[in-house]
Amino acid sequence: MGDLDKEISQEYDLTVKNIIPFKDFFIIESSTGKKVVRKLNFSPERIWFIHGAKEHLYRNNFCNLDRFICTKEGLPYINIDGTNYAITEGVQGRECDLEKREDVIKASMALAEMHSASRGYIPPAQSMVKDELGNLPAHFIKRLDEIKRVKKTAQREKGSLDYLILQYIDYFYNLGEDAVNLIGKSKYNELVQKTREEKLFCHHDYTHSNIIIDNNETSIVNFSLCSFELKVYDIANLLRRKMRKCYWDIKEAKVIIDAYTSVEPISDDEFFVMKIMLQFPQKFWRVVNKYYNSRRSWRDKTFERKFDEVIEEIEYHKNFLDRYDFLH
């Protein structure tokens, strides 16, 4: 920690008084207040893309975010012994609680404001552009192939949990296959083209820990995964996280959509693509994939609980998809 302390004091216009490890980052007590230091496991070019995205939002009046503090030389990062770190102001507040309706409303409105402010982003010349536009069908097909491989493995291993997986795997595979077919019939490619022309980007990791609430202020932090992408990617992500806490209650989903559309519209075509995203068996794919690719300790301790959650959601999820048009 001594090297980090010394390097920061040398490279930035501040003096480090104390540095405290916290979760996956460090908190600095400095001569200019509290700061956050994150280790960034990616290239300077990627850091420039993230830095440029945050500065673009700030210039467009979305100011509740964790901007990178630049060094004396104007760099948005510092390299110490081959590792890149970035320093941001400490954002005041608490993590969003998706169990609280008022927090969900604030999170949804902040997301809409961020998407609106993101339009027109032209990344810095030295950055490495992250662009996920147009990749969704390929992602779905790849995950379906992985589910196919899981089925073959389960048939070969023939344990009690393998039989449990085999009992449900065709249902989830067919759900995913239908999502792929629907993407082909949708206006997905047109939406990709429109978003590319608008130069709109997504946060791509819109989870409770990256949404900070302080009284009437809602901040968005940790843009490490931000990329050019359809805005419904972030909205679907927020919906999915909330729906798993409320048995896919369509009324709770309507709260999110109404809050978002009070700031930023969602077109009919975007609603349809978002439904396809929510239909795809993301959690099933993730759980079974991890089951067959993890150490036995994870499999023994965690899998049955995670798989039970997936199975318990089936009827609620079906009902949600049947009533989806109520959202629009």
C-alpha positions as CSV (number, residue, x, y, z in Angstrom):
1,M,0.0,0.0,0.0
2,G,3.0,2.3,0.6
3,D,3.8,2.5,-3.1
4,L,0.2,3.3,-4.0
5,D,0.1,6.0,-1.3
6,K,3.4,7.6,-2.6
7,E,2.6,7.4,-6.3
8,I,-0.8,9.0,-5.9
9,S,0.6,11.9,-3.8
10,Q,3.2,12.4,-6.5
11,E,1.0,12.2,-9.6
12,Y,-2.2,14.0,-8.3
13,D,-2.8,17.4,-6.8
14,L,-3.6,15.9,-3.4
15,T,-1.9,14.4,-0.3
16,V,-2.9,11.0,0.8
17,K,-3.6,10.8,4.6
18,N,-4.9,7.3,4.8
19,I,-5.9,4.5,2.4
20,I,-8.4,1.8,3.4
21,P,-9.3,-1.4,1.5
22,F,-13.1,-1.7,1.0
23,K,-14.9,-4.4,-1.1
24,D,-13.1,-4.4,-4.5
25,F,-11.6,-0.9,-4.2
26,F,-9.8,1.5,-1.8
27,I,-11.0,4.6,0.0
28,I,-8.5,7.4,0.3
29,E,-8.7,10.1,2.9
30,S,-6.9,13.0,1.3
31,S,-6.1,16.7,1.7
32,T,-9.1,17.3,-0.7
33,G,-11.6,14.9,0.8
34,K,-12.6,11.3,0.3
35,K,-11.7,9.6,-2.9
36,V,-12.1,6.1,-4.3
37,V,-9.3,4.1,-6.0
38,R,-10.2,1.2,-8.3
39,K,-7.8,-1.3,-9.9
40,L,-8.6,-1.4,-13.6
41,N,-7.8,-4.7,-15.3
42,F,-7.9,-3.4,-18.8
43,S,-5.8,-1.3,-21.2
44,P,-5.2,2.5,-21.2
45,E,-7.2,2.6,-24.5
46,R,-10.3,1.1,-22.7
47,I,-9.9,3.5,-19.8
48,W,-9.9,6.4,-22.3
49,F,-13.2,5.1,-23.7
50,I,-14.8,5.0,-20.2
51,H,-13.3,8.4,-19.3
52,G,-14.6,9.9,-22.5
53,A,-18.1,8.5,-21.8
54,K,-18.3,9.9,-18.3
55,E,-17.1,13.3,-19.5
56,H,-19.6,13.3,-22.3
57,L,-22.4,12.6,-19.8
58,Y,-21.1,15.4,-17.5
59,R,-21.0,17.9,-20.4
60,N,-24.6,16.9,-21.2
61,N,-25.7,17.8,-17.6
62,F,-25.7,14.2,-16.2
63,C,-23.5,15.1,-13.3
64,N,-24.3,12.5,-10.7
65,L,-21.5,10.0,-11.5
66,D,-18.0,9.1,-10.5
67,R,-15.8,11.1,-12.9
68,F,-12.2,10.1,-13.1
69,I,-9.8,12.6,-11.5
70,C,-6.9,13.2,-13.9
71,T,-3.3,13.3,-13.0
72,K,-1.1,16.4,-13.2
73,E,-0.3,15.3,-16.7
74,G,-4.0,15.0,-17.6
75,L,-4.2,11.2,-17.7
76,P,-7.4,9.5,-16.3
77,Y,-5.4,6.7,-14.7
78,I,-2.1,6.0,-13.0
79,N,0.2,2.9,-13.7
80,I,2.0,1.4,-10.8
81,D,4.2,-1.7,-11.4
82,G,2.2,-2.6,-14.5
83,T,-1.2,-2.2,-13.0
84,N,-3.6,0.6,-13.9
85,Y,-5.6,2.5,-11.2
86,A,-8.2,5.2,-11.5
87,I,-9.3,7.7,-8.8
88,T,-12.8,9.1,-8.5
89,E,-14.5,11.4,-6.1
90,G,-16.3,9.5,-3.3
91,V,-20.0,9.5,-4.2
92,Q,-22.2,10.1,-1.1
93,G,-25.1,7.9,-0.3
94,R,-26.2,4.3,0.0
95,E,-26.7,1.5,-2.5
96,C,-30.1,1.2,-4.2
97,D,-32.5,-1.2,-2.5
98,L,-34.5,-2.9,-5.2
99,E,-37.0,-4.0,-2.5
100,K,-38.1,-0.3,-2.1
101,R,-40.4,1.1,-4.7
102,E,-39.1,4.6,-4.3
103,D,-35.6,3.4,-4.9
104,V,-36.6,1.5,-8.0
105,I,-38.4,4.6,-9.4
106,K,-35.3,6.8,-8.8
107,A,-33.0,4.1,-10.4
108,S,-35.2,3.9,-13.5
109,M,-35.4,7.7,-13.9
110,A,-31.6,8.0,-13.5
111,L,-31.1,5.4,-16.1
112,A,-33.3,7.2,-18.6
113,E,-31.5,10.5,-17.9
114,M,-28.2,8.8,-18.4
115,H,-29.3,7.2,-21.7
116,S,-30.6,10.6,-22.9
117,A,-27.3,12.3,-22.0
118,S,-25.2,9.6,-23.6
119,R,-26.4,10.4,-27.2
120,G,-23.8,11.8,-29.5
121,Y,-20.8,10.2,-27.8
122,I,-17.7,10.3,-30.0
123,P,-14.9,8.5,-28.1
124,P,-11.4,10.0,-27.8
125,A,-9.0,9.2,-30.6
126,Q,-6.7,7.2,-28.4
127,S,-9.5,5.0,-27.0
128,M,-10.5,1.4,-27.8
129,V,-14.2,1.5,-28.7
130,K,-16.5,-1.1,-27.0
131,D,-19.4,-1.8,-29.3
132,E,-22.0,-4.5,-28.5
133,L,-24.5,-3.4,-31.1
134,G,-25.8,-6.3,-33.2
135,N,-24.3,-9.0,-31.1
136,L,-27.4,-10.2,-29.3
137,P,-28.4,-13.0,-31.8
138,A,-24.9,-14.5,-31.8
139,H,-24.9,-14.4,-27.9
140,F,-28.2,-16.2,-27.8
141,I,-27.0,-18.9,-30.3
142,K,-23.8,-19.4,-28.4
143,R,-25.6,-19.9,-25.2
144,L,-28.1,-22.3,-26.8
145,D,-25.1,-24.4,-28.0
146,E,-23.8,-24.4,-24.5
147,I,-27.2,-25.7,-23.2
148,K,-27.0,-28.4,-25.9
149,R,-23.6,-29.5,-24.6
150,V,-24.9,-29.5,-21.0
151,K,-27.6,-31.9,-22.1
152,K,-25.1,-34.3,-23.5
153,T,-23.0,-34.1,-20.3
154,A,-26.0,-34.7,-18.1
155,Q,-27.0,-37.7,-20.1
156,R,-23.5,-39.1,-19.7
157,E,-23.0,-38.4,-16.0
158,K,-26.5,-39.7,-14.9
159,G,-26.3,-38.3,-11.3
160,S,-29.5,-37.2,-9.4
161,L,-28.8,-33.6,-10.2
162,D,-28.2,-34.5,-13.9
163,Y,-31.6,-36.1,-14.0
164,L,-33.1,-33.0,-12.5
165,I,-31.5,-30.8,-15.2
166,L,-32.7,-33.2,-17.9
167,Q,-36.2,-32.9,-16.6
168,Y,-36.3,-29.2,-17.5
169,I,-33.6,-28.6,-20.1
170,D,-35.8,-29.0,-23.2
171,Y,-38.3,-26.4,-21.8
172,F,-35.6,-23.8,-21.4
173,Y,-33.9,-24.7,-24.7
174,N,-37.1,-24.2,-26.6
175,L,-37.7,-20.9,-24.8
176,G,-34.3,-19.7,-26.0
177,E,-34.8,-21.1,-29.5
178,D,-38.0,-19.2,-29.8
179,A,-36.3,-16.0,-28.6
180,V,-33.7,-16.5,-31.4
181,N,-36.5,-16.9,-34.0
182,L,-38.3,-13.8,-32.7
183,I,-35.1,-11.7,-32.9
184,G,-35.0,-12.6,-36.6
185,K,-38.6,-11.4,-37.1
186,S,-38.1,-8.2,-35.1
187,K,-36.8,-4.8,-36.0
188,Y,-33.6,-5.5,-34.1
189,N,-31.2,-4.7,-36.9
190,E,-33.0,-1.4,-37.6
191,L,-32.8,-0.5,-33.9
192,V,-29.1,-1.3,-34.0
193,Q,-28.6,1.0,-36.9
194,K,-30.6,3.8,-35.3
195,T,-28.6,3.5,-32.0
196,R,-25.4,3.5,-34.0
197,E,-26.4,6.7,-35.7
198,E,-27.5,8.3,-32.4
199,K,-24.2,7.2,-30.8
200,L,-26.0,6.2,-27.6
201,F,-24.2,4.0,-25.0
202,C,-25.3,1.8,-22.1
203,H,-23.9,1.3,-18.6
204,H,-24.0,-2.5,-19.1
205,D,-23.8,-3.3,-15.4
206,Y,-26.8,-1.6,-14.0
207,T,-27.1,-3.3,-10.7
208,H,-28.0,-2.1,-7.2
209,S,-24.4,-1.6,-6.1
210,N,-23.7,0.8,-9.0
211,I,-26.8,3.0,-8.2
212,I,-26.1,5.3,-5.2
213,I,-29.0,7.1,-3.6
214,D,-28.6,10.1,-1.3
215,N,-31.9,11.8,-0.4
216,N,-33.2,13.2,-3.7
217,E,-29.9,12.6,-5.6
218,T,-29.4,9.4,-7.6
219,S,-25.8,8.7,-8.9
220,I,-24.6,6.0,-11.2
221,V,-21.1,4.7,-10.7
222,N,-18.6,2.1,-12.0
223,F,-18.8,2.5,-15.8
224,S,-16.2,-0.3,-16.4
225,L,-18.4,-2.2,-18.8
226,C,-20.0,0.7,-20.6
227,S,-20.4,0.2,-24.3
228,F,-22.5,1.2,-27.4
229,E,-25.6,-0.9,-27.1
230,L,-29.4,-0.7,-27.3
231,K,-30.8,1.2,-24.3
232,V,-33.2,-1.7,-23.7
233,Y,-30.3,-3.8,-22.6
234,D,-29.9,-1.8,-19.4
235,I,-33.7,-1.5,-18.9
236,A,-34.1,-5.3,-19.3
237,N,-31.2,-5.8,-16.8
238,L,-32.9,-3.6,-14.2
239,L,-36.3,-5.3,-14.8
240,R,-34.8,-8.8,-14.5
241,R,-33.1,-7.9,-11.2
242,K,-36.3,-6.5,-9.8
243,M,-38.6,-9.2,-11.1
244,R,-36.6,-11.9,-9.4
245,K,-37.4,-10.2,-6.1
246,C,-41.1,-9.9,-6.7
247,Y,-42.2,-13.2,-8.5
248,W,-42.2,-11.4,-11.8
249,D,-45.0,-9.1,-10.7
250,I,-46.1,-7.2,-13.8
251,K,-47.3,-4.2,-11.7
252,E,-43.8,-3.8,-10.3
253,A,-42.4,-3.9,-13.9
254,K,-44.9,-1.2,-14.9
255,V,-43.5,1.0,-12.1
256,I,-40.0,0.8,-13.7
257,I,-41.3,1.4,-17.3
258,D,-43.5,4.3,-16.2
259,A,-40.6,6.0,-14.4
260,Y,-38.3,5.4,-17.3
261,T,-40.7,6.7,-20.0
262,S,-41.5,9.8,-17.9
263,V,-38.0,10.9,-19.0
264,E,-37.1,8.9,-22.2
265,P,-39.5,7.1,-24.6
266,I,-39.4,3.4,-25.5
267,S,-40.7,2.6,-29.0
268,D,-42.9,-0.4,-29.9
269,D,-40.0,-2.0,-31.6
270,E,-37.8,-1.5,-28.5
271,F,-40.5,-3.0,-26.3
272,F,-40.7,-6.1,-28.5
273,V,-36.9,-6.6,-28.5
274,M,-36.8,-6.1,-24.7
275,K,-39.5,-8.8,-24.3
276,I,-37.2,-11.2,-26.3
277,M,-34.3,-10.4,-24.0
278,L,-36.5,-11.1,-20.9
279,Q,-37.7,-14.3,-22.5
280,F,-34.3,-15.8,-23.1
281,P,-33.4,-18.3,-20.2
282,Q,-30.4,-16.3,-19.0
283,K,-30.5,-17.6,-15.4
284,F,-30.9,-21.2,-16.4
285,W,-28.0,-21.0,-18.9
286,R,-25.8,-19.3,-16.3
287,V,-26.6,-21.8,-13.5
288,V,-26.2,-25.0,-15.5
289,N,-23.1,-23.7,-17.3
290,K,-21.5,-22.9,-14.0
291,Y,-22.5,-26.2,-12.6
292,Y,-20.6,-28.2,-15.2
293,N,-17.6,-25.9,-15.3
294,S,-17.0,-25.3,-11.6
295,R,-15.3,-27.1,-8.8
296,R,-17.3,-29.7,-7.0
297,S,-17.4,-27.5,-3.9
298,W,-19.6,-24.9,-5.7
299,R,-21.7,-27.7,-7.2
300,D,-22.4,-29.4,-3.8
301,K,-23.0,-26.2,-1.8
302,T,-24.9,-23.9,-4.1
303,F,-26.3,-25.5,-7.2
304,E,-29.5,-27.1,-5.8
305,R,-30.5,-23.8,-4.2
306,K,-29.8,-21.8,-7.4
307,F,-31.5,-24.4,-9.6
308,D,-34.6,-24.4,-7.3
309,E,-34.8,-20.7,-7.8
310,V,-34.9,-21.1,-11.6
311,I,-37.6,-23.8,-11.4
312,E,-39.7,-21.8,-9.0
313,E,-39.7,-18.9,-11.4
314,I,-41.1,-20.8,-14.4
315,E,-44.9,-20.2,-13.9
316,Y,-44.3,-16.6,-12.7
317,H,-42.1,-15.9,-15.7
318,K,-44.7,-17.4,-18.1
319,N,-47.4,-15.3,-16.6
320,F,-45.2,-12.2,-16.9
321,L,-44.5,-12.8,-20.6
322,D,-48.3,-13.4,-21.2
323,R,-49.1,-10.1,-19.7
324,Y,-46.1,-8.2,-21.0
325,D,-48.2,-5.9,-23.3
326,F,-49.7,-4.4,-20.2
327,L,-46.4,-2.5,-19.7
328,H,-46.8,-0.5,-22.9
